[in-house]
């Protein structure tokens, strides 16, 4: 972990991370550093995922009266519910309305994060009779935005631009802010950071990992399976040379190939595990994606019972009852 980040946290800085996982890892590393230095107790550092940090800033702006009105911030579940209502009210026959609403919400986030602000999606709308995805999303986005404006609300997708516009009305942030571990900043984030910096805020962009020297090599294989075998064989060679090393392998379609990957990893990285009655706790690898719930027998049985109970309820199950289903 970058020691400059740890030192800044010890001095009272706020760290902002792109996700919760990195926030937890940074907190764990900070606590371990403090304990190793001989301290028995220390103040809990402020380490916030980006979305949580935005919400915290909004609460600070509201407390200082910078918003000037009674605008409400929707929580993500509330936003999801509103999108589902917009899609349902459209009246179109969709195979998966909830999935369509989720995709529309994701597109709404991306438009705001990577756009130049404003209602740029309007250019995609052509006619209410058009059923292509961009035109349909533009129609839903207009209705969603109108609902927000009519109710005096905003959501997380709009929050960064709203904070950037309100920045001149509030005092500079009292503590330095570390932007830790971001691979790339979106245009929306850049607008917010610029607005805060212009008002005197101290924002430091630091990587969480120290720079390392590495050689990039490209290898090819005759099939996807052969590619996995080559990657796992390479990883085994690295671990043989450096037993304490950690190796990561990224698989693009991991959800579809999880079982295949585990079988190959057991065969190449720990062949003794395939022996009957061998312990499964000594495997030297982990897979970041868990099994689908639909493949777990207990879950499958529970879902079958729920479906059966629903069928009985629809048919009015009882003595002498029949059901056409």
N, C-alpha and C positions, 0 to 999 in steps of 0.2 A: 504494500500500500504506500502511496506517495506520502512521505513524512511531512511535507509542507501542509497537507490537508490535516493530518493529525495534530500538528503544532497549532494550526489556525483554530481548530476545534477546541483545543485546550485554552486558547485565548478568548473564547466566547463567540467565535464566528458561527454562522448558520451554514450548513451544507445542504445543497439541493441536488438530488440524484434523479436520473431518468426513470427509475422504477423502485419498487419496494424491496426487491431482492438485494440490490446494491446498498440501499439504506441500511438493511439489517446487517449486511457484511461489514459495512463501514463502522457501524456501532460496535459490532463484535471485535473488530480489529482495534478500535479506540480503547475499549475496555481492557483488552489484553495488554495493550501498551501501557496503560496506567497501572495495571496490576504488576507488570514486570518491572516498573520503575520503583516499586516499593510502596505505593500508595494503598491505603486501606479503604478509602472512600474518595469520591470525586463527583462533581456536578455532572448530571446527564447532558450530553451534548445535544444540540438541536440539529438533527439530521432528518430531512423531510423529502419524500418523493415529490416530483415536480407538481403534480396535480394537487397534492396536499398543501404545498407551499403557496400555490395560487389561491386556494381557499383561505389560507391564513392571512395572506395579504388583503384579500377582499374584506375579511372580518375587521382587520385593522383600519382599512379605508372607511368602512361603515361606522366604526367606533369614533373616528375623528370627524364625521360629518361630511366627508369628501364626496360621497355619492349624491347628496343633495335631494334625494327622493327616497321612496320606499321600495326600490327595486329588490326583488327577491332572487336568490341564486338557487336554481334547481339542482337537486342531487342527481347523480347518474341514474338511480332507479326511477326517479320522477321523470327524467328526460326520456328514458326508455319507454315508460308508459305513455307519454305524450306521442312519441313516434308511432307506437302501436295503434293509438287512437286515430292518428292521421291516416295511416294505411288502411285501417278498417273502414273509416268514413269515406274513403275513395270509392269503395264499391266494386273494385275490380276482383275478378276471380283469380286468386293466386294459389299456387301449390302450397306455399309456406308463408303465410302473412307475417308471422313473428320473425322468420328469417329475413324477409324483405325489409321489415322495420329495423332490424339490427344492421343490415347492410346500409340502409339509408342513414342511420345514425353514425356509422363509421365514415361514410362519405362526407357527411356534414362536418365531422371532426377534421378530416383531411383537407377539405376546402378551406376551412379557417386557418389550419396550421400552415399550409403551403401556399395559400393565396395572398393577394396583395391587400386583403381586407375588403369589406364591401360585399354586395350581393352579386358576386361574379357568376353564380350558377344560373342566373336568369338568361344568359346567352344560350344556354342549352335547351331551353324550352321552345318548342315550335307549335304544337297543337295539342289540345286535350285528347284528341283521338290517337295521337302517336303513342306507341307502346314501347319504344326503345328505352333502355335504361337511363341514359342521361336526361331525356325529356321528362320521363316519369319522376326521376329524382328532383328535377328542378321544380316541378309542380308541387311535390310534397314539401320541398324545402321552403317554398313561398308560404304555404299554409302553416308550416311549423313556425317560421319566423313571425308570421302574423299573430299566431296564438301567443307567442312569447311577448310580443309588443303589446297586444291587447290586455294581457294579464299583468303587465309590468314586471316581467321576469327575464332572466338571461340564464344561459347554461354554461357548462365548463368550456365548451368549444369557443364561446365568445369572450370568456373571462379575461384572457391575456390582453386582448385588444382593448377591452374596457378599462383594465388597470392601467394600460399605457396612456390612455386618454385622461385618466384621473390623476396620474403621477404628479403633474404640476400643482395640484391642490393640496398635497400632503407634504409633511416634513420628510427629509431623506431618511432612509432606513438606518436605524440606530446601530446596527451591527453589520460587519462585513459579511457578504454572502459568497460562498464558494459554489461554483457550478461544477460538480464533480462527476466525471465518468460519462459525459455526453459525447457520443461519436460524432454527431452532427446536430446543429441547431436549425430549427425551422425558421422561415421568414417571420412568422408570428412571434416566436421567442426572441428573435433579434430585435423586433420592434419594441417589445416590452423591456428587454435589457437596455436598449439605447435610451428609452424614455426614463428609466430609473437612474441610469448613469448620468444623464443630463441634469437630473435634480440632485446630484451629489451622492448617490448611493455607490458603495464600493462593491463591485462584483469581480470575482477572480475566477478565471476559467482554468481548472487544473484537471489533469488526468489522474485517475485513481491508481494506475500502474506505472512503475518506473520504466523509462525507455529501455528496450532490449534490442540487441542485434540479432537479426534472423536472416536466413537465406530462403528465398522462395523458389520452390521447384514445382514443375508441372509433370504429372504422370497420367497416363492413359491406360484404360483397361478394355477388354473385349466385351464386357457385359457389366451391368450394375452390380451383380453378385461378385464378379471378379474385382470390381473396384472396392467393395467392402473388404474383401479378403486382403487386398493389397494394403488398405489403410490399417487394418487390424494387425497385419504382420509388421508393418512399419512401427506401430505403437508398441508392439511386443519388443522389438529391437531397442527402442528408446528406453523402455523400462528395464531391460536387461543391463544396459550400460549405466543407467542412473536409476536405481531402485526407488528412490524417493521422489521421482519426477511425477508430474501430473500431465496427462495428455488428453486433449479434447478432440473428438471427431464429430463433425457436423454432417448430418444426413438430411438431405432436403425433404424427402418423403418419409420421414421417420414413422408417422402414424400408420402408414401402409406396410412398412417393412420392419416393424419393431420385433416381431417374433423371429424373423430371419436374422436380424442383427444380433439378437441375444444368442441364438443357436451358434452363429459363427464366432461370436466373442467367446463363448464357453469353449468351443473347439480349439481356438487359437490362443487365447489368453490364459485359460485354466482348463486344459484337457482333462485333468483328474476329476473335474466336477461332473463329467458325463458318466462316470463309473456308478453303477447302481448303489443306492444308499449313501452316496457321497453328500457331505454337508453343503447346503446352499448358502451358508453365511460367510464363506471364505472367498467369494468371488471378488476379483480385484477391479471390478468396473461397476458403474452405475448408468442407468438410462434415465434421462431427464423427463421422459414422457411415460406416464403410467398406462396401465391397461384400460381399454375401453370398458365402461360399466356393463355394456351389453355382452361382454365375454365372460363375466364372472357368474358362475352357476347360481349363487344365492340371489344375486340381483335379478338374473333372468327368471328365476322361480317367483320372486316377489312381483315382478312386472306381469308375469302370466296370471298370478292370482288377482292382481288389480284389474286386468283385462277381463278375467272371468267374472269378477264381482260386478263390473260395469255391464257385462252382457246379461247377467241375471237381473240387474236392476232395470234394464231396458225392456226385458221380456216379462217382467212381473213374475219372477220365478216362484213356483209353489207347486203344490200337489196337483197333478193333472194339467199343468200349464205347458204350452208349447211355444216354440220360437222359430221364426223363419230364418234367422241368422245362422 
